[in-house]
């Protein structure tokens, strides 16, 4: 199909959202909140044979690295998420002093 320049730009601009609008990429059957249920229902209605789940090998047990000082195994106390900044312990307050 050959289009004039003006008609091509007009049709292209139909797909551009006005300023302040947000594009919603997933809707209908692929909406994130109900994707699994919707696709399962569609497969049921179409009589599609489900593919067998891939067998995953059991992960090997994770051995902690040795302590650099004594060579003994280190014990994981807590794993912090990437976005979380570790906090220091709360400072002890003297109950005999009033609030500042």
C-alpha positions as CSV (number, residue, x, y, z in Angstrom):
1,X,0.0,0.0,0.0
2,X,1.4,3.4,-0.9
3,X,0.3,6.4,1.1
4,X,0.8,10.1,0.7
5,X,3.0,11.6,3.3
6,X,0.2,13.5,5.0
7,X,-2.0,10.4,5.2
8,X,0.9,8.3,6.6
9,X,1.6,10.9,9.4
10,X,-2.1,11.2,10.2
11,X,-2.4,7.4,10.6
12,X,0.8,7.2,12.6
13,X,-0.3,10.0,15.0
14,X,-3.5,8.0,15.8
15,X,-1.2,5.7,17.8
16,X,0.5,8.5,19.8
17,X,-1.0,9.2,23.2
18,X,-1.7,12.8,24.3
19,X,0.6,14.3,26.9
20,X,-0.2,13.0,30.4
21,X,-1.7,9.7,29.3
22,X,0.0,6.4,30.2
23,X,0.0,3.4,27.9
24,X,-1.5,0.1,29.3
25,X,0.4,-2.7,27.6
26,X,-1.4,-5.8,29.0
27,X,-5.1,-6.0,29.1
28,X,-7.7,-8.6,28.4
29,X,-6.6,-12.3,28.5
30,X,-3.0,-11.2,29.3
31,X,-3.8,-8.9,32.2
32,X,-1.3,-9.6,35.0
33,X,-3.8,-10.1,37.7
34,X,-5.7,-12.9,36.0
35,X,-3.3,-14.2,33.3
36,X,-3.0,-17.7,34.7
37,X,-6.7,-18.2,35.2
38,X,-7.6,-16.7,31.8
39,X,-5.1,-18.8,29.9
40,X,-6.1,-21.9,31.7
41,X,-9.7,-21.3,30.8
42,X,-8.9,-20.6,27.2
43,X,-6.8,-23.9,27.0
44,X,-9.7,-25.7,28.6
45,X,-12.2,-24.3,26.0
46,X,-9.9,-25.1,23.1
47,X,-9.2,-28.6,24.4
48,X,-5.4,-28.0,24.3
49,X,-3.3,-30.7,25.8
50,X,-1.1,-29.1,28.5
51,X,2.6,-29.5,28.0
52,X,4.4,-31.6,30.6
53,X,6.3,-29.6,33.2
54,X,10.0,-29.6,32.7
55,X,11.8,-31.6,35.3
56,X,14.1,-29.5,37.4
57,X,17.1,-31.1,39.1
58,X,17.3,-30.6,42.8
59,X,19.7,-27.8,43.6
60,X,22.9,-28.7,45.3
61,X,23.1,-27.7,48.9
62,X,24.7,-24.4,49.4
63,X,27.8,-24.5,51.5
64,X,28.7,-21.3,53.2
65,X,32.1,-19.8,52.5
66,X,34.7,-20.4,55.2
67,X,35.5,-17.7,57.7
68,X,38.6,-15.7,56.7
69,X,39.8,-15.6,60.3
70,X,39.3,-19.1,61.7
71,X,38.4,-21.2,58.6
72,X,35.1,-22.4,60.1
73,X,31.8,-22.3,58.2
74,X,30.1,-18.9,58.3
75,X,26.5,-18.7,59.4
76,X,24.0,-16.6,57.5
77,X,22.1,-14.5,60.0
78,X,20.1,-12.2,57.6
79,X,20.0,-11.5,53.9
80,X,19.2,-7.9,53.1
81,X,17.3,-6.9,49.9
82,X,19.2,-4.8,47.4
83,X,17.0,-1.7,47.9
84,X,17.2,-1.9,51.7
85,X,19.9,0.0,53.6
86,X,21.1,-1.8,56.7
87,X,20.4,-0.1,60.0
88,X,22.6,0.2,63.0
89,X,21.5,-1.1,66.3
90,X,19.2,1.3,68.3
91,X,21.1,3.6,70.6
92,X,20.6,2.9,74.3
93,X,18.9,5.9,76.0
94,X,19.5,6.8,79.6
95,X,16.1,6.6,81.4
96,X,17.3,9.1,84.0
97,X,17.7,11.8,81.4
98,X,14.6,13.6,80.1
99,X,13.7,13.7,76.4
100,X,15.9,16.2,74.5
